Amino acid sequence: MDITSLGENTRSVRAGEQLDRTVGGVTTPIHTAAAYMAAEGVDGAYRYPRYCNIPTQAAPAEKLAALEGAAAGLVLASGMAAISSSLLAVLTTGDHVVLQADLYGGTHRFLMAELARLGIGFTLVPDADPTTLEAAVTERTRVVYVETPSNPLLRIIDLEGTAAMAARRGLVSMVDNTFASPINQRPLELGFDLSIHSGTKYLNGHSDLNCGAVAGSKSLVDAVKERAVNFGQTLNTYDCYLLERGMKTLALRMARHNENAQAVAEFLAGRKGVAAVHYPGLPSHPGHALAKRQMRGFGGMMSFDLDCPPEAARCFMDNLELVLEAVSLGGIESLACFPAVTSHAKMSREGRLAIGVTDTLVRLSVGCEDAEDIIRDISRAMDAATIA
Ligand SMILES: Cc1ncc(COP(=O)(O)O)c(C=O)c1O
């Protein structure tokens, strides 16, 4: 059976499975061995978990590759493991990378704290598009890196145009595809070299696991794997099992996330007391037309700016009951947070404000509950905080 020719629900459920042929089990067993009796020099033999080549690791990695339309996939210990190993798979001292300015805070932190120490230069491009990104390319640039939709302002970057620019300039193109998931966006089909995920979010989908993943060509994924093996960023067997189990319902969950988020965004857009709603599914979003072209669904993430003093915004958060105040995203339960004091807390206030992360910006990860219940909870909390 050629799984890649089948639909995305089928691929979510079945791709990559390493069925238990010894007893006829219909799921991938958790292989606990940390040592395998493979003879030296046997290509592709199972050997050692840190080498990222045990069957429990292969299952979610192959599932991701099938969903992304990639030749190869790899699962790792966190999204940051995936991001750091991907960048360092290509970049070395003296090289340069061009990135969009509004990135996930942890990625920004990695650039500031680690790349500079390694003597790798970087340029952060505000209002990134293929033209502004290209303008920052120097003769030392090796990588162009984007995140779309971006965290937390849901900015949309033109993937096809950026990939074409990268190919023309001989750069490796990488995209953080966490917010979209491979159900809503397949960057490799649009010419990107590497799609990166915090698997902690939609891939696993149940807020009970920290993991990361990449998908791309075999040679590039092998280069990422080499870094990850050396840095010890392997995902352990129990977490691989959880990740594979979570991914089986990815297509199902994303359909619900997309539907619920659209309803919540439309409600917020018409609600007094909301200064702005950032959701690519709204026609008023500046990236709506582009998102419609390059995404299959607009996703479950949004942010909105409350038109009130910070104390009232805090009061709103305190009054949410169904929606939980928590960091992270992409799980089946709805979560809200203030990016200013969570994902972007390490940035300077001026830096944050410059990219649009205000003190009253709420990031909302819309879950798989009933949309009416989520909307009622938000509306009631706004009333309680007298935001109107
Ligand atoms: C867009 C994005 N990329 C990467 C990461 C990092 O993932 P992890 O926390 O799994 O290392 C996050 C975490 O919030 C994220 O939101």
The ligand as a MOL file (V3000), in Angstrom:
LIG
                    3D

  0  0  0     0  0            999 V3000
M  V30 BEGIN CTAB
M  V30 COUNTS 16 16 0 0 0
M  V30 BEGIN ATOM
M  V30 1 C 6.1030 28.6590 17.0010 0
M  V30 2 C 6.9290 27.9140 18.0120 0
M  V30 3 N 8.0650 27.3370 17.6140 0
M  V30 4 C 8.8590 26.6690 18.4810 0
M  V30 5 C 8.5280 26.5560 19.8090 0
M  V30 6 C 9.4540 25.8290 20.7530 0
M  V30 7 O 8.9440 24.5600 21.0370 0
M  V30 8 P 9.3180 23.7130 22.3570 0
M  V30 9 O 8.7770 24.4680 23.5200 0
M  V30 10 O 8.6750 22.3920 22.1030 0
M  V30 11 O 10.7940 23.6210 22.4170 0
M  V30 12 C 7.3380 27.1210 20.2760 0
M  V30 13 C 6.9560 27.0100 21.6820 0
M  V30 14 O 6.0370 27.6440 22.1530 0
M  V30 15 C 6.5150 27.8280 19.3440 0
M  V30 16 O 5.3700 28.4120 19.7180 0
M  V30 END ATOM
M  V30 BEGIN BOND
M  V30 1 1 1 2
M  V30 2 1 2 3
M  V30 3 2 2 15
M  V30 4 2 3 4
M  V30 5 1 4 5
M  V30 6 1 5 6
M  V30 7 2 5 12
M  V30 8 1 6 7
M  V30 9 1 7 8
M  V30 10 2 8 9
M  V30 11 1 8 10
M  V30 12 1 8 11
M  V30 13 1 12 13
M  V30 14 1 12 15
M  V30 15 2 13 14
M  V30 16 1 15 16
M  V30 END BOND
M  V30 END CTAB
M  END
